[in-house]
Structure formats: structure tokens, C-alpha cells
Amino acid sequence: VGVLLCGDRKIQNLNCRVRKIRRPTDILSFPFHDAKAIDGDFVGGSQFIQSEDDMNLGDMYISVPYVLRVMRCDSEEAVEVGEADWKEQIQETRGVSGELMKCITIDEKLTPRLKGVKSEEVEDGQVKGVKGSEVDTGVNESLTKKDVIIELEEKEKVLLEKRVCLLLVHGILHLMGHDHESYGGTNKRVEEMYDLMVKEEERIITHVTPLLQ
């Protein structure tokens, strides 16, 4: 497979051209194989590999800035609704979407960063114009905003990588012919295809998750 990590402008242009949606998204998949040409079955079985080109499933584009923004929004929402309610939402959300909801920066020490420091205030891991100003962390210690930013940035790097890997699971299934949006055209068929895709995501996640710890 081909994987290209890009920005919002690139993926928005692709999204507009291919899906007629004029906004960025997290991931777009472009299958090498035509799912319609294989009679509703999925690519990947040995019966479809007739040449070296057949081993190429296709290309995926991921907007890293978009994924990061969604992760930060999820983190802020989790803080607002509370840990118990957020965990309940995770349990109700299937497949890759549910796993993505686990990749958030909920931490008592980092909560002040989410509520008090905007991303545009940060430069090279530091808060612009702030020298040692302290914030109350609520855990019987004080951290400077600089310390909070540095710690959060490190956590975000790890969680961002996890999110990208999980999105690749979703994207690869699209390359293999799975479609949860428009396959067949009927609502019942779309629901069936969505259910099948999510079950496959969950099967793969059981193998992938230990590698992301």
C-alpha cells in the first residue's frame, strides 16, 4: 500500500475532487482494484493475485493536522462530560471509531493546558511570552505552563501515532473493498456493509492494539 501523510489543503482538494465535499477529512483511500469487478467479494484472496501489480491494494492519504485537531477536540469533550460518561460513549462506539476515542489526553496535570492555553500560543513546545508563570494543577503541585506544554506535546505525539495507525486499519479495509457509505445504494445494504466492516476492524484491532502500547 501507499501512505501519504499530508495537510488539510491537500486532502481537502482530493475530497472535493473525488467526493464533492469541500472540506478536509482524516483519511481518504484510493483502491487499486475495482470492487465492482470482483462480484461483491473483497480483494486480498490469492485468487485475485495474477501479477505483481495485483499485490498493490492502493493508496491512502492522511491529514495529520486534521487528526490532531480531532484528538484535541475529543480530549476537551472528555474533560467536559467527565470520565464516566466518556467511557460509556466509548463502549457504545464500535470499531476504529471507539478505539480513537481512547486516544485522548485526559490527565489532571494537563487539564489546565486544555482550558487555558490556545494552540497558537505555543511555539517549539513553549508558551509564547510566558516565563515561569504557574498554573494550579489541582494535584498538590504547581507546574509552569511551559512544563505543561512540554508534557502534553510528548503525550500528543504518542497518541497521534496511535490514531494514525488505527486510521490505517480503517483505510486498508476500504482498499480491500469494504464500504460503509454507498455500497449497493439501499439503506439495508449499507447497514450490512457497515456491520461487516466494523466487525473486521474489531478483529484486526485485537492484533494491532498490543503493538501500540
Rosetta silent file (secondary structure, phi, psi, omega in degrees, C-alpha in Angstrom):
SEQUENCE: VGVLLCGDRKIQNLNCRVRKIRRPTDILSFPFHDAKAIDGDFVGGSQFIQSEDDMNLGDMYISVPYVLRVMRCDSEEAVEVGEADWKEQIQETRGVSGELMKCITIDEKLTPRLKGVKSEEVEDGQVKGVKGSEVDTGVNESLTKKDVIIELEEKEKVLLEKRVCLLLVHGILHLMGHDHESYGGTNKRVEEMYDLMVKEEERIITHVTPLLQ
SCORE:     score description
SCORE:     0.000 S_00000001
   1 L     0.000  156.341  173.516    0.000    0.000    0.000 S_00000001
   2 E  -106.016  136.074  179.664    0.985    3.632   -0.412 S_00000001
   3 E  -127.604  124.494  177.790    0.633    6.007    2.553 S_00000001
   4 E  -121.919  118.651  174.362    0.973    9.782    2.264 S_00000001
   5 E   -88.272  122.586 -173.095    0.856   11.987    5.361 S_00000001
   6 E  -135.311 -172.902  177.825   -0.343   15.396    4.222 S_00000001
   7 L  -104.959 -178.275 -176.237   -2.003   18.617    5.336 S_00000001
   8 H   -63.776  -39.536 -176.091   -5.560   19.899    5.205 S_00000001
   9 H   -62.101  -45.355 -179.529   -5.219   21.672    1.855 S_00000001
  10 H   -62.078  -47.950 -175.179   -4.089   18.543    0.020 S_00000001
  11 H   -73.766  -28.867  176.121   -6.753   16.282    1.470 S_00000001
  12 H   -67.562  -40.669  177.141   -9.485   18.899    1.015 S_00000001
  13 H   -60.666  -42.132  178.382   -8.614   19.199   -2.675 S_00000001
  14 H   -66.927  -42.909 -179.142   -8.829   15.418   -3.020 S_00000001
  15 H   -62.476  -39.004  179.391  -12.047   15.261   -1.027 S_00000001
  16 H   -69.218  -42.474 -176.678  -13.602   17.942   -3.204 S_00000001
  17 H   -70.677  -39.429 -173.340  -12.479   16.333   -6.449 S_00000001
  18 H   -92.670  -41.745 -174.108  -13.442   12.761   -5.575 S_00000001
  19 H  -110.316   -1.525 -179.298  -16.355   13.066   -3.141 S_00000001
  20 L    61.561   30.670  177.968  -17.569   16.589   -3.987 S_00000001
  21 L  -114.328  115.939 -172.843  -17.112   17.562   -0.320 S_00000001
  22 L   -90.964   63.887  174.175  -15.352   20.896    0.102 S_00000001
  23 L  -161.329  158.237  179.310  -13.704   20.327    3.489 S_00000001
  24 L   -72.059  165.540  176.142  -10.781   18.352    4.896 S_00000001
  25 L  -145.274 -179.934 -176.753  -11.151   14.901    6.431 S_00000001
  26 L   -82.105  -47.009 -175.928   -8.933   12.470    8.309 S_00000001
  27 E  -145.876  142.881  172.800   -8.252    9.782    5.707 S_00000001
  28 E  -127.656  136.962 -179.769   -9.024    9.023    2.066 S_00000001
  29 E  -117.020  137.649  179.647   -8.433    5.653    0.427 S_00000001
  30 E  -125.269   96.977 -176.458   -7.965    5.045   -3.285 S_00000001
  31 E   -65.787  142.007  173.648   -8.205    1.325   -4.145 S_00000001
  32 L   -76.146  -34.854 -178.469   -6.079   -0.107   -6.929 S_00000001
  33 L   -93.209  148.452  177.258   -8.706   -2.814   -7.517 S_00000001
  34 L   -91.589  109.983 -176.820  -12.236   -2.186   -8.676 S_00000001
  35 H   -60.353  -33.880 -178.324  -14.547   -3.765   -6.068 S_00000001
  36 H   -67.216  -24.755 -176.302  -17.432   -3.898   -8.547 S_00000001
  37 H   -80.854   -5.054 -178.028  -15.360   -6.017  -10.909 S_00000001
  38 H  -115.696   26.904  168.952  -14.999   -8.816   -8.366 S_00000001
  39 L    60.671   40.073  176.017  -18.675   -9.526   -7.902 S_00000001
  40 L    81.384  -10.186  178.023  -19.144   -8.112   -4.409 S_00000001
  41 L   -82.608  172.208 -176.265  -16.304  -10.153   -2.920 S_00000001
  42 L  -105.379  148.452  178.345  -13.287   -8.471   -1.357 S_00000001
  43 L   -68.496  155.165  174.404   -9.797   -8.113   -2.712 S_00000001
  44 L   126.613  -26.766  178.340   -6.973   -9.903   -0.941 S_00000001
  45 L   -71.669  155.150 -176.000   -7.541  -13.561   -1.647 S_00000001
  46 H   -62.712  -23.289 -178.136   -4.914  -15.439   -3.646 S_00000001
  47 H   -66.439  -17.358 -178.616   -7.407  -15.938   -6.489 S_00000001
  48 H   -95.620   -8.480 -177.350   -7.101  -12.232   -7.329 S_00000001
  49 L   -93.106   97.023 -179.780   -3.301  -12.142   -7.453 S_00000001
  50 L  -105.804  -17.975  179.805   -2.404  -12.798  -11.059 S_00000001
  51 L  -150.314  174.502  179.957    0.551  -10.423  -11.300 S_00000001
  52 H   -63.512  -34.541  178.691    2.827   -8.293   -9.128 S_00000001
  53 H   -62.409  -31.149 -179.128    0.560   -5.280   -9.700 S_00000001
  54 H   -66.363  -15.995  179.778   -2.340   -7.197   -8.157 S_00000001
  55 H   -82.012   -8.158  177.437   -0.482   -7.169   -4.831 S_00000001
  56 L   -88.041  114.589 -178.890   -0.861   -3.387   -4.684 S_00000001
  57 L   -79.518  -29.009 -179.764   -4.046   -2.568   -2.757 S_00000001
  58 E   140.683 -161.751 -175.207   -3.881    1.181   -3.401 S_00000001
  59 E  -124.022  150.788  176.700   -3.024    4.491   -1.737 S_00000001
  60 E  -130.426  139.249  175.832   -4.113    6.294    1.431 S_00000001
  61 E  -115.880  130.864  178.528   -3.861    9.988    2.322 S_00000001
  62 E  -125.557  125.851  175.400   -3.990   11.100    5.969 S_00000001
  63 E   -86.309  105.959 -178.065   -4.212   14.734    7.076 S_00000001
  64 H   -64.312  -43.740  177.984   -2.089   14.849   10.224 S_00000001
  65 H   -59.305  -37.917  179.797   -3.272   18.353   11.271 S_00000001
  66 H   -65.288  -45.461 -179.975   -6.890   17.199   10.971 S_00000001
  67 H   -61.641  -40.474  179.095   -6.250   14.086   13.081 S_00000001
  68 H   -64.608  -42.988  179.592   -4.501   16.209   15.717 S_00000001
  69 H   -62.902  -42.406  179.582   -7.390   18.688   15.882 S_00000001
  70 H   -63.992  -40.097  178.672   -9.945   15.926   16.309 S_00000001
  71 H   -61.762  -42.103  179.390   -7.837   14.378   19.078 S_00000001
  72 H   -67.691  -38.927  177.365   -7.694   17.713   20.913 S_00000001
  73 H   -64.516  -43.108  177.264  -11.444   18.234   20.495 S_00000001
  74 H   -60.897  -40.760 -179.611  -12.114   14.727   21.824 S_00000001
  75 H   -63.357  -43.328  179.703   -9.835   15.429   24.787 S_00000001
  76 H   -66.672  -40.496  179.319  -11.651   18.646   25.621 S_00000001
  77 H   -65.238  -39.548  179.294  -15.052   16.980   25.254 S_00000001
  78 H   -62.479  -38.604  177.689  -13.961   14.108   27.509 S_00000001
  79 H   -65.524  -40.149 -177.152  -12.931   16.615   30.188 S_00000001
  80 H   -69.406  -43.595 -176.332  -16.274   18.420   29.873 S_00000001
  81 H   -82.410  -20.529 -179.054  -18.540   15.351   30.034 S_00000001
  82 L    97.599  152.151 -173.939  -16.476   13.558   32.661 S_00000001
  83 H   -61.457  -42.405 -176.935  -14.541   10.315   32.610 S_00000001
  84 H   -62.603  -47.252 -179.411  -17.504    8.041   33.411 S_00000001
  85 H   -66.214  -37.166  179.744  -19.709    9.407   30.620 S_00000001
  86 H   -65.043  -42.629  178.392  -16.813    9.344   28.148 S_00000001
  87 H   -63.209  -36.061  177.676  -16.080    5.690   28.910 S_00000001
  88 H   -65.052  -40.740  177.162  -19.764    4.906   28.402 S_00000001
  89 H   -63.273  -38.560  178.542  -19.646    6.602   24.997 S_00000001
  90 H   -61.924  -43.983 -179.328  -16.570    4.544   24.094 S_00000001
  91 H   -63.282  -28.926 -178.812  -18.369    1.314   24.967 S_00000001
  92 H   -85.983   -8.301 -176.341  -21.253    2.316   22.713 S_00000001
  93 L  -105.990  127.269 -172.543  -18.954    3.135   19.780 S_00000001
  94 L   -94.985  163.414  169.809  -17.732    0.260   17.645 S_00000001
  95 H    63.455 -149.594 -178.245  -14.617   -0.475   15.639 S_00000001
  96 H   -59.896  -36.984 -178.763  -11.865    2.006   14.908 S_00000001
  97 H   -58.329  -41.898  178.525  -14.063    4.941   15.985 S_00000001
  98 H   -66.925  -38.774  179.083  -14.269    3.560   19.514 S_00000001
  99 H   -67.776  -36.019  177.846  -10.523    2.952   19.687 S_00000001
 100 H   -62.172  -35.325 -179.253   -9.827    6.501   18.508 S_00000001
 101 H   -66.064  -19.461  177.530  -11.882    7.816   21.425 S_00000001
 102 H   -79.821  -18.658 -176.765   -9.425    6.130   23.802 S_00000001
 103 L   -90.007   72.987 -178.752   -6.526    8.138   22.353 S_00000001
 104 L  -132.906  163.709 -176.733   -7.049   11.337   24.324 S_00000001
 105 L  -104.222   64.784  173.452   -5.035   13.449   26.744 S_00000001
 106 L   -87.838  116.624 -179.123   -7.093   13.262   29.920 S_00000001
 107 L  -159.619  130.900 -177.669   -4.701   13.995   32.755 S_00000001
 108 L   -55.235  -38.080 -177.528   -5.225   16.136   35.874 S_00000001
 109 L   -72.651  -24.908 -174.089   -1.901   17.862   35.294 S_00000001
 110 L   -99.101  -12.408 -179.415   -2.693   18.591   31.664 S_00000001
 111 H   -55.441  -41.392  178.061   -6.288   19.752   32.018 S_00000001
 112 H   -58.252  -31.542  178.341   -5.227   23.399   32.601 S_00000001
 113 H   -64.780  -41.041 -177.388   -3.475   23.303   29.202 S_00000001
 114 H   -66.792  -34.830 -174.682   -6.683   22.235   27.507 S_00000001
 115 H   -95.366  -21.927 -170.263   -8.720   25.017   29.087 S_00000001
 116 H  -117.260  -10.581 -176.587   -6.166   27.784   29.414 S_00000001
 117 L  -128.699  123.061  179.328   -3.665   27.725   26.579 S_00000001
 118 L   -84.170  151.665 -176.734   -4.536   28.012   22.898 S_00000001
 119 H   -59.938  -32.657 -178.312   -2.508   26.147   20.305 S_00000001
 120 H   -72.127  -11.102  177.162   -1.458   29.379   18.610 S_00000001
 121 H   -82.913   -7.925 -173.365    0.220   30.424   21.880 S_00000001
 122 E  -100.605  135.383  177.588    2.605   27.501   21.615 S_00000001
 123 E  -146.204  121.164 -178.955    5.883   27.621   19.757 S_00000001
 124 L    54.480   42.384  175.525    8.615   24.946   19.951 S_00000001
 125 L    77.742    7.574 -178.316    6.991   23.376   22.981 S_00000001
 126 E  -128.377  156.720  176.816    6.774   26.657   24.925 S_00000001
 127 E   -85.027  127.353 -177.695    4.119   29.251   25.603 S_00000001
 128 L   -61.159  129.212  173.776    4.904   32.469   23.791 S_00000001
 129 L    74.945    5.642 -178.718    5.808   35.304   26.149 S_00000001
 130 L  -108.543  121.939  178.842    5.393   33.234   29.321 S_00000001
 131 L  -118.622   95.773  174.106    8.390   32.865   31.612 S_00000001
 132 L    71.204   13.720  176.706    7.723   30.540   34.512 S_00000001
 133 L   -68.094  138.082 -172.245    4.130   31.596   35.149 S_00000001
 134 E  -102.221  153.638  175.325    2.483   28.898   37.173 S_00000001
 135 E  -126.413  146.177  179.344   -0.903   27.233   36.890 S_00000001
 136 E   -76.502  121.069 -176.752   -2.747   25.359   39.588 S_00000001
 137 L   -89.447  -14.645 -179.261   -2.746   21.692   38.608 S_00000001
 138 L    77.320    9.618 -179.422   -5.138   20.542   41.302 S_00000001
 139 L  -128.494   39.521  175.786   -2.773   17.744   42.360 S_00000001
 140 L    58.449   30.513  173.810   -0.888   19.490   45.200 S_00000001
 141 L  -156.164  158.697  178.967    1.899   20.710   42.961 S_00000001
 142 E  -115.551  137.232  174.619    2.447   23.519   40.534 S_00000001
 143 E  -118.654  143.254  172.641    3.731   23.198   37.015 S_00000001
 144 E   -70.882  157.080  176.980    4.734   26.077   34.812 S_00000001
 145 H   -59.437  -34.831  177.369    2.747   26.425   31.632 S_00000001
 146 H   -59.898  -45.010  179.498    5.950   25.593   29.802 S_00000001
 147 H   -62.895  -42.087  179.720    6.191   22.286   31.696 S_00000001
 148 H   -61.594  -44.392 -179.552    2.541   21.509   30.972 S_00000001
 149 H   -62.262  -47.292 -178.464    3.006   22.206   27.273 S_00000001
 150 H   -60.198  -44.593 -178.867    6.126   20.049   27.001 S_00000001
 151 H   -66.149  -41.280  179.365    4.463   17.128   28.787 S_00000001
 152 H   -65.155  -41.790 -179.703    1.312   17.437   26.714 S_00000001
 153 H   -58.685  -40.792  179.422    3.271   17.651   23.460 S_00000001
 154 H   -65.401  -42.290  178.420    5.027   14.369   24.291 S_00000001
 155 H   -64.315  -42.003 -178.071    1.727   12.664   25.087 S_00000001
 156 H   -63.506  -36.720  179.376    0.150   14.019   21.925 S_00000001
 157 H   -59.751  -46.708 -178.971    2.964   12.650   19.767 S_00000001
 158 H   -64.525  -46.926 -177.544    2.386    9.125   21.093 S_00000001
 159 H   -68.590  -34.231  177.900   -1.405    9.348   20.831 S_00000001
 160 H   -63.864  -42.194  177.603   -1.238   10.910   17.381 S_00000001
 161 H   -61.601  -40.843  178.650    0.826    7.968   16.134 S_00000001
 162 H   -62.900  -42.964  179.884   -1.749    5.570   17.589 S_00000001
 163 H   -62.664  -42.063  179.307   -4.577    7.427   15.880 S_00000001
 164 H   -62.389  -43.465  178.949   -2.800    7.332   12.534 S_00000001
 165 H   -61.993  -41.777  178.847   -2.208    3.571   12.883 S_00000001
 166 H   -66.045  -38.597  177.239   -5.867    2.970   13.729 S_00000001
 167 H   -65.237  -31.821  177.094   -6.972    5.056   10.757 S_00000001
 168 H   -64.636  -35.762  175.430   -4.730    2.928    8.552 S_00000001
 169 H   -59.006  -47.344  179.299   -6.722   -0.139    9.659 S_00000001
 170 H   -62.328  -44.998 -177.717   -9.886    1.627    8.515 S_00000001
 171 H   -65.875  -40.215 -179.700   -8.273    2.807    5.289 S_00000001
 172 H   -63.811  -36.827  177.681   -6.838   -0.571    4.337 S_00000001
 173 H   -64.882  -34.702  173.254  -10.276   -2.153    4.670 S_00000001
 174 H   -63.477  -40.326  179.195  -11.558    0.424    2.197 S_00000001
 175 H   -63.442  -27.568 -178.862   -8.738   -0.578   -0.136 S_00000001
 176 L   -87.307    4.100  174.761   -9.905   -4.178    0.184 S_00000001
 177 L   108.486   -8.843  177.988  -13.403   -3.286   -0.987 S_00000001
 178 L   -69.483  142.106 -178.864  -15.246   -2.561    2.251 S_00000001
 179 L  -147.264  123.229 -178.172  -17.620    0.395    2.034 S_00000001
 180 L  -107.993   10.466 -175.357  -19.803    1.776    4.835 S_00000001
 181 L  -115.928  -49.082 -169.134  -21.295    4.713    2.916 S_00000001
 182 L  -134.511    7.996 -174.357  -22.710    3.949   -0.502 S_00000001
 183 L   -62.662  121.120  174.938  -22.277    0.270   -1.354 S_00000001
 184 L    82.646  -23.279  174.696  -25.313   -1.026   -3.219 S_00000001
 185 L    90.494  -29.635 -177.123  -27.339    2.124   -2.663 S_00000001
 186 L   -90.394  151.051 -179.127  -30.006    0.746   -0.286 S_00000001
 187 H   -60.465  -40.912 -179.142  -30.093    1.511    3.431 S_00000001
 188 H   -63.766  -42.690 -179.703  -30.223   -2.155    4.350 S_00000001
 189 H   -65.738  -40.695  178.681  -27.216   -2.954    2.183 S_00000001
 190 H   -62.185  -42.630  179.023  -25.269   -0.013    3.627 S_00000001
 191 H   -63.446  -40.615  179.052  -26.037   -1.214    7.164 S_00000001
 192 H   -64.398  -42.988 -179.501  -24.918   -4.724    6.298 S_00000001
 193 H   -68.374  -37.537  176.830  -21.684   -3.474    4.777 S_00000001
 194 H   -62.469  -45.951 -178.896  -21.050   -1.171    7.742 S_00000001
 195 H   -61.860  -41.966  179.680  -21.586   -4.043   10.173 S_00000001
 196 H   -65.123  -41.806 -179.323  -19.241   -6.291    8.217 S_00000001
 197 H   -65.754  -43.206 -178.889  -16.562   -3.598    8.039 S_00000001
 198 H   -65.435  -39.879  177.718  -16.752   -2.820   11.772 S_00000001
 199 H   -61.571  -39.049  178.639  -16.501   -6.500   12.689 S_00000001
 200 H   -69.404  -38.428  175.179  -13.383   -6.774   10.554 S_00000001
 201 H   -58.162  -47.320 -177.338  -11.955   -3.635   12.180 S_00000001
 202 H   -64.516  -35.899  177.769  -12.534   -5.123   15.619 S_00000001
 203 H   -64.921  -44.148 -178.800  -10.891   -8.394   14.598 S_00000001
 204 H   -68.812  -38.562 -177.681   -7.791   -6.582   13.328 S_00000001
 205 H   -60.018  -35.152  179.204   -7.663   -4.241   16.335 S_00000001
 206 H   -60.941  -27.705  178.378   -7.272   -7.198   18.705 S_00000001
 207 H   -89.437  -31.582 -175.034   -3.992   -7.960   16.934 S_00000001
 208 H   -82.635  -39.701 -173.605   -2.853   -4.370   16.415 S_00000001
 209 H   -53.249  -44.352  178.872   -3.615   -2.847   19.845 S_00000001
 210 H   -59.116  -27.845 -179.134   -0.874   -4.733   21.752 S_00000001
 211 H   -77.578  -14.966 -176.894    1.682   -3.355   19.290 S_00000001
 212 H   -99.175    2.253 -179.296    0.563    0.226   20.032 S_00000001
 213 L   -72.871    0.000    0.000    1.069    0.095   23.805 S_00000001
